């Protein structure tokens, strides 16, 4: 029962409306919002499925400047031809399949990945990976 409460807490941290704050977020995605099972990026909504919580060492690899917090790995399907701000796509010519989040206070860090298999979030895999599409930062 306690494990379910922790998962619920981790998901609750992302809920709500987030303002684009990094250069990449302001030029590609614009603001976004999370509900328990959806992400809305620049007025387009996509279904999310939480896969698991993010481990602290994975956070350090993806978001080294972020403080202590909580995060998740989500499955999503965003078509390769979907355009957002300034006619930008998330993963170039590939579908966006994975969203990784990390929330610290009023800051949300997001990394997006392509590929059918779960991204391996280890230093070795990330050093050789072409699957990460980008990282974005948002604030409340």
Steps between C-alpha positions, in 0.01 A plus 500: 500500500785744580656435157176603332495822700855583389414440133192720539713772658756483219230537237329780690819708490472540121130582487393838383608773264870573444651807333781447249818641654800356310591624154412162347159492674420858392597430138364145451228392743368813663315446827375155595274334754466159662198309622528145641479348151559782250757757398398812310769673296407827332126413501549145365417217743663156508435195718768410755566170675725508803759222475702556817654755731834652403801397708723773652800390292290529182396850606866591548582376151213682326456810718827556692410854608160404642463466875344225708152404386300229326459388142348246268546318173190511278398335174347737244439505124557831324515468122818605324307745283336679797613863505509735797635855533678647197410179307744300715461128570618326817717222355571610146383231262424246773201437726537613861446187710624582852477793741721519809417755770666636813324746731689710753276747681352725232730379221428217255773347284394288204700280261342343193615188320419308183512124453275203567698365796530666840801734493795371698588781739858401580815703426619243245171482314448877501853563366418290193131583467343684212155461657484806727308769316552784745468633851265776611444697820171645631395695808175560691 
